[in-house]
Every structure is written in structure tokens, then in C-alpha cells.
């Protein structure tokens, strides 16, 4: 894909609603219209309109299992991150916010691993939920800068409520909108916003 092609594809994304849909597919790898509507608090018709337009622009394809970004779609999403959030990266609040997030992230991963080793460990479960709540609260600071982050807050709140009501499967089940899945998607998202590489050490 040439630089001009990428720029043209990115221009097609600069509708906020369409970016939200394509970004959710990017983070999920594949998702149905119904899943996307729930994740993004949109109507199924609204999601499908975005997907039809994106397919016409050569950015995604729809398969029996859901919508999947084509390489051009992935390039366009990443280009949107680079261009649309350039100013936010210069905001003095971002570096300290992300440093605090990394501390929470390390804590959450450790607690999740502890609970996965022993699902009867109520202390690990309680502390993991507490950490999720801390992140959800901290997201309120970023919402004025990245308004779509309210979707993560809403999803975290739903997972926390379900877990507190006994559905502990929603802590880390990879096939549901679990706290771990939401956390992982947000981590990928904020790395894109800040143009930071993922630490693989």
C-alpha cells in the first residue's frame, strides 16, 4: 500500500463512529455486528452501515464468524492512531498517567495469575476486582481526551457487577467480555494512542 493509498484509507476513517467500529475489530481480531453493537453501545444497524462502508473502501471483509480487517484496514487504523492522537501524546498528563497504569497492570497480571492457580483464593479475586475498579476510575481522567474510553468504563462496570454477583467466569474467560479481555484491549488501545511499543520482556 502506497503512502497516498494509506492517507486515502485514513481519510475514510476520520468519522469517529467508523473508527470506533474498525478499532474494535482491530482489537478483537474478529467480531460480529452483534458483538460490536454491545461493546460500543451502538445499534446493530449502525455497526453494519460502518462495516459496509469500510468494506466498500477495501478495509475489511465479512466472514461467517464476523468482520475481519484486511491489511489495508489495519494500516488505516494504525495511521489514525498516529495522526489523530499526536496532540494528546504531548499532553503533560499522559506520561504520569501511563506510569500509574503500568503499576496497575503489573499488579493485575500477578493477581490474575494467582487466582488462576487457585480459583478458591477469594483474596486474590477481591484484590483483582479492586485493581480493575482503580483502572475504571482512572479512565475518567482520560475520557475528556479520548471520549470513546467511556466504553471501557461501561464494560468494566458490567464485568465487575457480574463477578460481584457470583459470575467469576467474567474475570478472565477469553470467550466472554471478561475483565481480562477488556483490560487487554484497553492496553493495546492506549499503546496505540501513545505510540508506544508493547514491552515483551
VEXKEMI-299072 format. One record per residue: residue number from 1; residue in one letter; x, y, z of N, C-alpha, C in turn. Coordinates in steps of 0.2 Angstrom, whole numbers, plus 5000, padded with zeros to 4 digits. Example, Ala and Ser with C-alpha at 12.3 -4.5 7.8 and 13.67 -1.06 7.14 Angstrom:
BEGIN
1; A; 5066; 4972; 5039; 5062; 4978; 5039; 5066; 4984; 5039 .
2; S; 5064; 4989; 5035; 5068; 4995; 5036; 5064; 5000; 5039 .
END
This chain:
BEGIN
1; X; 5004; 4994; 5000; 5000; 5000; 5000; 5004; 5006; 5000 .
2; X; 5003; 5011; 4995; 5007; 5017; 4995; 5005; 5022; 5000 .
3; X; 5010; 5027; 5002; 5008; 5032; 5007; 5002; 5036; 5005 .
4; X; 5001; 5037; 4998; 4994; 5040; 4996; 4988; 5036; 4997 .
5; X; 4989; 5029; 4996; 4983; 5025; 4997; 4982; 5025; 5005 .
6; X; 4987; 5024; 5009; 4986; 5024; 5016; 4982; 5031; 5018 .
7; X; 4985; 5036; 5016; 4982; 5043; 5018; 4974; 5043; 5016 .
8; X; 4973; 5040; 5010; 4966; 5040; 5007; 4962; 5035; 5012 .
9; X; 4964; 5030; 5014; 4961; 5025; 5018; 4959; 5028; 5025 .
10; X; 4964; 5032; 5027; 4964; 5035; 5034; 4958; 5041; 5034 .
11; X; 4958; 5044; 5028; 4953; 5049; 5027; 4946; 5046; 5028 .
12; X; 4946; 5040; 5025; 4939; 5037; 5026; 4937; 5035; 5033 .
13; X; 4942; 5034; 5037; 4941; 5033; 5044; 4939; 5039; 5048 .
14; X; 4941; 5045; 5046; 4940; 5050; 5051; 4933; 5052; 5053 .
15; X; 4928; 5048; 5052; 4922; 5048; 5055; 4923; 5044; 5062 .
16; X; 4922; 5047; 5067; 4923; 5044; 5074; 4920; 5038; 5075 .
17; X; 4913; 5037; 5072; 4909; 5031; 5073; 4912; 5025; 5070 .
18; X; 4915; 5027; 5063; 4918; 5021; 5059; 4924; 5019; 5062 .
19; X; 4928; 5024; 5065; 4934; 5022; 5068; 4933; 5018; 5074 .
20; X; 4928; 5019; 5078; 4927; 5015; 5084; 4925; 5008; 5082 .
21; X; 4921; 5007; 5077; 4919; 5000; 5074; 4926; 4997; 5072 .
22; X; 4929; 5000; 5068; 4935; 4997; 5065; 4941; 4995; 5070 .
23; X; 4941; 5000; 5075; 4946; 4999; 5080; 4944; 4993; 5084 .
24; X; 4938; 4992; 5086; 4935; 4987; 5090; 4937; 4980; 5086 .
25; X; 4936; 4980; 5080; 4938; 4974; 5076; 4945; 4973; 5076 .
26; X; 4949; 4978; 5076; 4956; 4978; 5076; 4958; 4974; 5083 .
27; X; 4955; 4977; 5088; 4957; 4974; 5095; 4955; 4967; 5096 .
28; X; 4949; 4966; 5093; 4946; 4959; 5094; 4948; 4954; 5089 .
29; X; 4952; 4956; 5084; 4954; 4952; 5078; 4948; 4950; 5074 .
30; X; 4943; 4948; 5077; 4936; 4947; 5073; 4930; 4948; 5077 .
31; X; 4925; 4950; 5075; 4919; 4951; 5079; 4913; 4952; 5075 .
32; X; 4907; 4950; 5077; 4901; 4950; 5074; 4898; 4957; 5075 .
33; X; 4893; 4959; 5071; 4890; 4965; 5071; 4886; 4965; 5078 .
34; X; 4883; 4960; 5081; 4880; 4960; 5087; 4885; 4961; 5093 .
35; X; 4891; 4958; 5092; 4896; 4959; 5097; 4898; 4966; 5098 .
36; X; 4899; 4969; 5092; 4902; 4976; 5091; 4896; 4981; 5094 .
37; X; 4890; 4979; 5092; 4885; 4984; 5095; 4885; 4984; 5102 .
38; X; 4886; 4978; 5106; 4886; 4978; 5113; 4892; 4981; 5116 .
39; X; 4898; 4980; 5113; 4904; 4983; 5115; 4904; 4990; 5115 .
40; X; 4901; 4993; 5109; 4901; 5000; 5108; 4895; 5004; 5110 .
41; X; 4890; 5000; 5112; 4884; 5004; 5114; 4881; 5007; 5108 .
42; X; 4881; 5003; 5102; 4878; 5006; 5096; 4872; 5001; 5094 .
43; X; 4868; 5003; 5089; 4863; 4998; 5086; 4867; 4994; 5081 .
44; X; 4864; 4988; 5080; 4867; 4983; 5075; 4867; 4986; 5068 .
45; X; 4862; 4990; 5067; 4861; 4993; 5060; 4867; 4998; 5059 .
46; X; 4868; 5002; 5064; 4874; 5007; 5064; 4880; 5004; 5063 .
47; X; 4881; 4998; 5066; 4888; 4995; 5065; 4888; 4992; 5058 .
48; X; 4883; 4989; 5056; 4883; 4986; 5049; 4884; 4992; 5044 .
49; X; 4881; 4998; 5045; 4882; 5003; 5040; 4890; 5005; 5040 .
50; X; 4893; 5005; 5045; 4900; 5007; 5046; 4904; 5001; 5042 .
51; X; 4902; 4995; 5043; 4906; 4989; 5040; 4905; 4989; 5033 .
52; X; 4899; 4990; 5030; 4898; 4990; 5023; 4902; 4996; 5020 .
53; X; 4902; 5002; 5023; 4906; 5007; 5020; 4913; 5005; 5020 .
54; X; 4916; 5002; 5026; 4923; 5000; 5026; 4924; 4995; 5021 .
55; X; 4920; 4990; 5020; 4921; 4985; 5015; 4921; 4988; 5008 .
56; X; 4917; 4993; 5007; 4917; 4996; 5000; 4924; 5000; 4999 .
57; X; 4927; 5002; 5005; 4934; 5006; 5004; 4939; 5001; 5004 .
58; X; 4938; 4994; 5004; 4943; 4989; 5004; 4947; 4988; 5011 .
59; X; 4943; 4990; 5017; 4947; 4990; 5023; 4945; 4983; 5027 .
60; X; 4939; 4980; 5026; 4938; 4974; 5029; 4934; 4969; 5025 .
61; X; 4933; 4963; 5027; 4929; 4958; 5024; 4925; 4955; 5030 .
62; X; 4919; 4953; 5027; 4914; 4949; 5032; 4914; 4942; 5031 .
63; X; 4915; 4938; 5036; 4915; 4931; 5035; 4910; 4928; 5040 .
64; X; 4908; 4921; 5039; 4903; 4918; 5043; 4904; 4920; 5051 .
65; X; 4910; 4920; 5053; 4912; 4921; 5060; 4912; 4928; 5062 .
66; X; 4911; 4933; 5057; 4911; 4940; 5059; 4915; 4944; 5054 .
67; X; 4917; 4950; 5056; 4920; 4955; 5052; 4928; 4955; 5054 .
68; X; 4932; 4955; 5049; 4939; 4955; 5049; 4942; 4960; 5045 .
69; X; 4947; 4964; 5048; 4951; 4969; 5045; 4955; 4966; 5040 .
70; X; 4956; 4969; 5034; 4961; 4967; 5029; 4967; 4971; 5031 .
71; X; 4973; 4969; 5028; 4979; 4973; 5029; 4978; 4981; 5028 .
72; X; 4974; 4983; 5023; 4973; 4990; 5022; 4969; 4993; 5028 .
73; X; 4965; 4989; 5031; 4961; 4992; 5036; 4965; 4992; 5043 .
74; X; 4969; 4987; 5044; 4974; 4988; 5050; 4979; 4994; 5049 .
75; X; 4981; 4995; 5043; 4986; 5001; 5041; 4982; 5007; 5043 .
76; X; 4976; 5007; 5040; 4972; 5014; 5041; 4971; 5015; 5049 .
77; X; 4969; 5010; 5053; 4968; 5011; 5060; 4974; 5013; 5063 .
78; X; 4980; 5010; 5062; 4986; 5012; 5065; 4988; 5019; 5063 .
79; X; 4986; 5021; 5056; 4988; 5028; 5054; 4984; 5033; 5058 .
80; X; 4977; 5031; 5059; 4973; 5035; 5063; 4976; 5037; 5070 .
81; X; 4978; 5031; 5073; 4981; 5032; 5079; 4987; 5037; 5079 .
82; X; 4991; 5036; 5074; 4997; 5041; 5074; 4995; 5048; 5072 .
83; X; 4990; 5049; 5068; 4989; 5056; 5066; 4984; 5059; 5071 .
84; X; 4978; 5055; 5073; 4973; 5059; 5077; 4975; 5060; 5084 .
85; X; 4980; 5056; 5087; 4981; 5057; 5094; 4988; 5060; 5095 .
86; X; 4991; 5063; 5090; 4998; 5066; 5090; 4998; 5072; 5096 .
87; X; 4993; 5076; 5096; 4992; 5081; 5101; 4992; 5078; 5108 .
88; X; 4988; 5073; 5109; 4987; 5070; 5115; 4993; 5068; 5118 .
89; X; 4997; 5065; 5114; 5004; 5062; 5116; 5008; 5068; 5120 .
90; X; 5007; 5074; 5118; 5011; 5080; 5120; 5008; 5082; 5127 .
91; X; 5002; 5080; 5129; 4999; 5082; 5135; 5003; 5080; 5141 .
92; X; 5004; 5085; 5145; 5008; 5083; 5151; 5005; 5078; 5156 .
93; X; 4999; 5077; 5155; 4996; 5072; 5160; 4997; 5065; 5158 .
94; X; 4999; 5064; 5151; 4999; 5057; 5149; 5004; 5053; 5152 .
95; X; 5010; 5055; 5152; 5016; 5051; 5154; 5015; 5049; 5161 .
96; X; 5013; 5053; 5166; 5012; 5051; 5173; 5006; 5046; 5173 .
97; X; 5001; 5047; 5169; 4995; 5043; 5169; 4997; 5036; 5167 .
98; X; 5001; 5035; 5162; 5003; 5029; 5159; 5008; 5025; 5164 .
99; X; 5012; 5029; 5168; 5016; 5026; 5173; 5012; 5023; 5178 .
100; X; 5007; 5026; 5180; 5002; 5023; 5185; 4999; 5017; 5183 .
101; X; 4997; 5017; 5176; 4994; 5012; 5173; 4998; 5006; 5173 .
102; X; 5005; 5006; 5171; 5009; 5001; 5171; 5010; 4998; 5178 .
103; X; 5009; 5002; 5183; 5010; 4999; 5190; 5003; 4994; 5191 .
104; X; 4998; 4997; 5189; 4991; 4993; 5190; 4992; 4987; 5186 .
105; X; 4994; 4988; 5180; 4995; 4982; 5175; 4999; 4976; 5178 .
106; X; 5005; 4978; 5181; 5009; 4973; 5184; 5005; 4969; 5190 .
107; X; 5001; 4973; 5194; 4998; 4971; 5199; 4992; 4966; 5197 .
108; X; 4988; 4968; 5192; 4983; 4965; 5189; 4985; 4958; 5187 .
109; X; 4990; 4958; 5183; 4993; 4952; 5180; 4995; 4947; 5185 .
110; X; 4998; 4949; 5190; 5000; 4945; 5196; 4994; 4942; 5199 .
111; X; 4989; 4946; 5201; 4983; 4944; 5204; 4979; 4939; 5200 .
112; X; 4979; 4940; 5194; 4975; 4936; 5189; 4979; 4929; 5189 .
113; X; 4985; 4929; 5189; 4989; 4923; 5189; 4988; 4919; 5195 .
114; X; 4988; 4922; 5201; 4987; 4919; 5207; 4980; 4916; 5208 .
115; X; 4975; 4920; 5205; 4968; 4917; 5205; 4967; 4911; 5201 .
116; X; 4971; 4911; 5195; 4970; 4906; 5190; 4973; 4899; 5193 .
117; X; 4978; 4900; 5197; 4981; 4894; 5200; 4977; 4891; 5206 .
118; X; 4973; 4896; 5209; 4969; 4894; 5214; 4962; 4898; 5214 .
119; X; 4957; 4896; 5211; 4951; 4899; 5210; 4947; 4900; 5216 .
120; X; 4949; 4897; 5222; 4946; 4897; 5228; 4949; 4903; 5232 .
121; X; 4954; 4906; 5229; 4958; 4912; 5233; 4954; 4918; 5232 .
122; X; 4949; 4919; 5237; 4945; 4925; 5237; 4949; 4931; 5238 .
123; X; 4954; 4931; 5241; 4958; 4937; 5242; 4961; 4940; 5236 .
124; X; 4964; 4935; 5232; 4966; 4937; 5225; 4961; 4940; 5221 .
125; X; 4955; 4936; 5221; 4949; 4939; 5217; 4947; 4946; 5219 .
126; X; 4946; 4947; 5226; 4944; 4953; 5228; 4949; 4959; 5226 .
127; X; 4956; 4957; 5227; 4961; 4962; 5225; 4961; 4963; 5217 .
128; X; 4960; 4958; 5213; 4960; 4959; 5206; 4954; 4964; 5204 .
129; X; 4948; 4963; 5207; 4942; 4967; 5206; 4944; 4974; 5208 .
130; X; 4947; 4975; 5214; 4949; 4982; 5216; 4954; 4985; 5211 .
131; X; 4958; 4981; 5208; 4963; 4984; 5204; 4959; 4986; 5197 .
132; X; 4954; 4982; 5195; 4950; 4984; 5189; 4946; 4990; 5191 .
133; X; 4943; 4991; 5197; 4940; 4997; 5198; 4944; 5003; 5199 .
134; X; 4950; 5002; 5201; 4955; 5008; 5201; 4956; 5010; 5193 .
135; X; 4957; 5005; 5189; 4958; 5007; 5182; 4952; 5011; 5179 .
136; X; 4946; 5008; 5180; 4940; 5011; 5178; 4939; 5018; 5180 .
137; X; 4941; 5019; 5187; 4941; 5026; 5190; 4946; 5031; 5186 .
138; X; 4952; 5028; 5185; 4957; 5032; 5182; 4955; 5034; 5175 .
139; X; 4951; 5030; 5172; 4949; 5031; 5165; 4945; 5038; 5164 .
140; X; 4942; 5040; 5170; 4938; 5046; 5170; 4943; 5052; 5168 .
141; X; 4949; 5052; 5170; 4954; 5057; 5168; 4955; 5057; 5161 .
142; X; 4955; 5051; 5157; 4957; 5051; 5150; 4951; 5052; 5146 .
143; X; 4945; 5051; 5148; 4939; 5052; 5144; 4938; 5059; 5141 .
144; X; 4940; 5064; 5144; 4939; 5071; 5141; 4944; 5071; 5135 .
145; X; 4949; 5067; 5135; 4954; 5067; 5129; 4953; 5062; 5124 .
146; X; 4950; 5057; 5126; 4948; 5051; 5122; 4941; 5049; 5124 .
147; X; 4936; 5052; 5121; 4929; 5051; 5124; 4927; 5044; 5123 .
148; X; 4929; 5040; 5118; 4927; 5033; 5117; 4929; 5029; 5123 .
149; X; 4934; 5031; 5127; 4936; 5027; 5133; 4930; 5026; 5138 .
150; X; 4925; 5030; 5137; 4919; 5028; 5142; 4916; 5021; 5140 .
151; X; 4917; 5019; 5134; 4915; 5012; 5133; 4919; 5007; 5137 .
152; X; 4925; 5008; 5138; 4929; 5003; 5143; 4927; 5004; 5150 .
153; X; 4925; 5010; 5152; 4922; 5011; 5159; 4916; 5007; 5160 .
154; X; 4911; 5007; 5155; 4905; 5004; 5155; 4906; 4996; 5155 .
155; X; 4910; 4994; 5151; 4912; 4987; 5150; 4915; 4984; 5157 .
156; X; 4919; 4988; 5160; 4922; 4986; 5166; 4917; 4985; 5171 .
157; X; 4913; 4991; 5171; 4907; 4991; 5177; 4903; 4985; 5176 .
158; X; 4901; 4983; 5170; 4897; 4977; 5169; 4900; 4971; 5171 .
159; X; 4907; 4970; 5170; 4910; 4964; 5172; 4911; 4964; 5179 .
160; X; 4913; 4969; 5182; 4913; 4969; 5190; 4907; 4968; 5193 .
161; X; 4901; 4970; 5191; 4895; 4969; 5194; 4893; 4962; 5193 .
162; X; 4894; 4959; 5187; 4893; 4952; 5186; 4897; 4947; 5191 .
163; X; 4903; 4949; 5192; 4908; 4945; 5196; 4906; 4946; 5203 .
164; X; 4904; 4952; 5205; 4902; 4953; 5212; 4895; 4949; 5214 .
165; X; 4892; 4947; 5208; 4885; 4944; 5209; 4886; 4936; 5208 .
166; X; 4893; 4934; 5208; 4894; 4927; 5208; 4897; 4924; 5201 .
167; X; 4897; 4928; 5196; 4899; 4925; 5189; 4906; 4927; 5189 .
168; X; 4910; 4923; 5192; 4918; 4924; 5192; 4921; 4922; 5186 .
169; X; 4917; 4919; 5181; 4919; 4917; 5175; 4921; 4923; 5171 .
170; X; 4918; 4929; 5173; 4919; 4935; 5169; 4926; 4939; 5172 .
171; X; 4930; 4935; 5176; 4936; 4938; 5177; 4941; 4937; 5172 .
172; X; 4941; 4931; 5169; 4946; 4930; 5164; 4944; 4925; 5158 .
173; X; 4938; 4924; 5157; 4936; 4919; 5152; 4938; 4923; 5145 .
174; X; 4942; 4919; 5141; 4944; 4923; 5134; 4938; 4923; 5129 .
175; X; 4933; 4919; 5130; 4927; 4919; 5126; 4921; 4924; 5128 .
176; X; 4922; 4927; 5133; 4917; 4932; 5135; 4920; 4939; 5136 .
177; X; 4916; 4944; 5137; 4918; 4951; 5138; 4921; 4951; 5146 .
178; X; 4926; 4948; 5147; 4928; 4947; 5154; 4933; 4953; 5156 .
179; X; 4934; 4954; 5162; 4938; 4960; 5164; 4945; 4959; 5161 .
180; X; 4948; 4953; 5160; 4954; 4952; 5157; 4954; 4954; 5150 .
181; X; 4949; 4952; 5146; 4949; 4954; 5139; 4948; 4961; 5138 .
182; X; 4944; 4964; 5142; 4943; 4972; 5142; 4950; 4975; 5143 .
183; X; 4953; 4973; 5149; 4960; 4975; 5151; 4965; 4975; 5145 .
184; X; 4965; 4969; 5142; 4970; 4968; 5137; 4969; 4972; 5131 .
185; X; 4962; 4973; 5129; 4960; 4978; 5123; 4962; 4985; 5125 .
186; X; 4961; 4987; 5131; 4962; 4994; 5133; 4970; 4995; 5133 .
187; X; 4974; 4990; 5135; 4981; 4991; 5135; 4984; 4991; 5128 .
188; X; 4981; 4987; 5123; 4983; 4988; 5116; 4981; 4995; 5113 .
189; X; 4975; 4997; 5115; 4972; 5004; 5113; 4977; 5010; 5116 .
190; X; 4978; 5010; 5122; 4982; 5015; 5125; 4989; 5015; 5122 .
191; X; 4992; 5009; 5120; 4999; 5009; 5117; 4998; 5012; 5110 .
192; X; 4993; 5011; 5107; 4992; 5014; 5100; 4991; 5022; 5101 .
193; X; 4987; 5024; 5106; 4986; 5031; 5107; 4993; 5035; 5108 .
194; X; 4997; 5032; 5112; 5003; 5035; 5114; 5009; 5033; 5110 .
195; X; 5008; 5029; 5105; 5013; 5026; 5100; 5019; 5023; 5104 .
196; X; 5017; 5019; 5109; 5022; 5015; 5112; 5022; 5008; 5110 .
197; X; 5028; 5005; 5110; 5028; 4998; 5109; 5027; 4994; 5115 .
198; X; 5024; 4988; 5114; 5022; 4984; 5119; 5029; 4981; 5122 .
199; X; 5029; 4981; 5129; 5035; 4978; 5132; 5035; 4970; 5132 .
200; X; 5039; 4967; 5128; 5038; 4960; 5128; 5044; 4956; 5132 .
201; X; 5047; 4960; 5136; 5052; 4957; 5141; 5049; 4953; 5146 .
END
